[in-house]
């Protein structure tokens, strides 16, 4: 794998850190800006909304840009957005800064995935995407806990300054190692790019991502109260278990890339089916600390094993002309899935079934994604030259 893929992973690490870092800073932000914790929590949903809306819009507006130039410009926006967050005097300013930063998310991952597939041979393209997304898993494993620690010791603004510093390093690495476009960038006519949205398989792929991945956040959003109230863990045990989830994410990310290189559709069915089963099993595993910790690793593994197959599936069906747009839309679909899962999990909590009901809610959402995958496997598919791995 070329160094340029590690450069893409460095950018993904920075963007992943800024997406989730606010989760460990909500109390500090609410106290400093004189808002409630639920209001501070909207900084998370606002970011997700910005990704879902901004990804396709920004991708279309920058479609004629050389891809390396676009990636560097996105990192500059990322740096500026986090610096603005660090300086925010009010909640409205901080929300605007988060929304600005979110605009980079979908387009960076979407265009970055297309760049990654062009850096390796056809039989390693899914693994290339997985390597780029490893930056996101490392952000969950290392970046977010580090940001929370910085916030606790030096204030929440210092955490955003630190993320801006990560952005500067990522910008330098991207500038040094990502190759320029080999030929003058001539985008396909906008009509051809938008034509990808007329393909049923593209919408099926986006639906698989939304519902399939939503199941993860239906449970994971409430993993801390599960570990505390059902399993009876203390602070240190909860922290260790959440770190194990990050280890599982890293392993699953690589596993998903390997499986998708052998057959995208088969990998999509296997990983989505496994995720549904693991989510359903969550109803019985939180009674003891040992089983809860093992389960958390397994959940992280199967959760991120779905990412590379989901991203490769939409790339396959978009065709070369629509690759950038559809790839970015799928990143937005992941974020919509996050929001949907958290909302459905919250609805489950409002019933008399209690905390453990979020496992059934997650399994139900992923079951919808699996049904869409089965449907997709029986609909005629496109085999574009952009992606070399088969559609089995």
Secondary structure as GFF3:
##gff-version 3
##sequence-region A 1 392
A	DSSP	alpha_helix	3	20	.	.	.	ID=ss1
A	DSSP	three_ten_helix	21	24	.	.	.	ID=ss2
A	DSSP	alpha_helix	26	33	.	.	.	ID=ss3
A	DSSP	alpha_helix	37	61	.	.	.	ID=ss4
A	DSSP	alpha_helix	67	87	.	.	.	ID=ss5
A	DSSP	alpha_helix	91	117	.	.	.	ID=ss6
A	DSSP	three_ten_helix	122	124	.	.	.	ID=ss7
A	DSSP	alpha_helix	125	138	.	.	.	ID=ss8
A	DSSP	pi_helix	139	143	.	.	.	ID=ss9
A	DSSP	alpha_helix	144	154	.	.	.	ID=ss10
A	DSSP	alpha_helix	156	177	.	.	.	ID=ss11
A	DSSP	alpha_helix	190	195	.	.	.	ID=ss12
A	DSSP	three_ten_helix	196	198	.	.	.	ID=ss13
A	DSSP	alpha_helix	200	220	.	.	.	ID=ss14
A	DSSP	alpha_helix	223	225	.	.	.	ID=ss15
A	DSSP	pi_helix	226	231	.	.	.	ID=ss16
A	DSSP	alpha_helix	235	262	.	.	.	ID=ss17
A	DSSP	alpha_helix	264	281	.	.	.	ID=ss18
A	DSSP	alpha_helix	289	349	.	.	.	ID=ss19
A	DSSP	alpha_helix	357	377	.	.	.	ID=ss20
###
